[in-house]
Amino acid sequence: MLDHISIGVRDLARARGFYDAALKPLGYSCLSAGDTSLGYGGDAAEIWVLAVKKPVPADTDSGLHVCVSAPTRQSVDAFHAAALAAGGSDNGKPGLRADYGANYYAAFVVDPDGYRLEAYCGTAV
């Protein structure tokens, strides 16, 4: 249903450092880089990070987050570690979320601009 999502940030260089590091363990990279935008994905850019003057304020009570598919549970762990090392903050350590499903393995972080991200793997191992 969705083709892509765009988020606005104040500091594109800082955002690039974070997203390059956090998405690499999941098999995603920056496929398009310009002065005002970055496009991340595997085969096509699906997450766009845009330099804007007025990004949406962070709101932990909004429920809004972006969930990115992970190929393995180990890649979820690596995503979480890389995101924290690149300036993100923890919003849920890697682990099974039995209340979401029997094999729902995920980790949650908040990027430097306050956007909440989840990496999810649904396989049994």
N, C-alpha and C positions, 0 to 999 in steps of 0.2 A: 504494500500500500504506500509506504513512504519511499521517496526517491532520495531525499537528503534532508539534513537539518543544518541550520546556520546559527551560530552564536556570535555575539559581539563582545570584543575585549578592548581594553584600553591600550595594552602593550603587546603588540603582535610578536615581538622577539621573545618576550617572556613566555607567552602562550606557546610559541613554537618549541621552545626547550621542553616545556611540560608535555605537550602532545606527542612530540617525537619520541620521548622516553617512555611515556605511559602506553602508547599504542603499539610500539615495536614488538613487545612480547606476544601480542595478539595477532601479529602478522600484517599489521597495517602501517602505512607510511604516508608521508606528505607527497602527494601526487601532483600538486599544483601549488606553486609558491609565487606570490606577487607582492607588490608594495603594500597592498591593502587586504590581502586574503591568503588563506592557506586551505587547501583541500586534502582531506585524509580519507583513505580507504584501502581496499585490496586491489581490485581491478578498476574501480571507479571511485571518484571522490564522493563520499556520502556524509561526511561531517565537514562543514565549512566553518572556519574561524575567521571572523572579519574584524578589521580595525575600525572601531567606531568611537564617536565622541561621547555617547551616552549609553553604555551597556545596561542591560536589565540588572537592577540591583539584586544581589543575592538574597534569597528568601528560603530559609530552611523549612518553613512551614507550608510552602507551596505544593509540595509533592512532586514537583517537576524534576526529572532526571533523565539522562540518556543512558540506555543500556546497549553495550557493545558485545557482540558474540565473541566467545573465546573458543579456540579449538580443543583445549585441554584444561584440566584443573590446574596443572602446573603453570600454564600461561596466565591463569587468573591470579595465582600467587605472584608471579613475576610482574604482572600489571600493577598490582597493589604496591609492591616494593618499589618499582620504578617510579610510580606516580608520587609516592612519599618522598623519595630521594630527589625528585625534580621540583619540589615545592608544593605539592598537594598535601592535603590533610586527610587523615583517616575518617571514614564515615561508616565503617563496617568491615572488620577484618575478613580475610578469605575463609570460607567454610560452607558447609551444607546449610541450606535454609529449608528444613523439612516442612515448614508450614507453607512453602511455595510449591513444593513437589519433592518426590523421593530423591531425584538426582539433581536438584537445583543447587549448583555450587557457584557462589558469587562473592565478589568483593566490591566495596563501595568507597569512593574517594570524592573529595571536593577539590576542584582545580583552583589555581591562584586567583581566579576572578569570581569564585563562589559557585560555579556550575557543578552540579552533582553528577558523577559518572559511576556506572556499574559495569563490571565485566562479568559475563555469565557463561557457564558451560553446563550443558544438560546431559552429558554422558555419565555413565556409571563409574568411570575411572578417570 
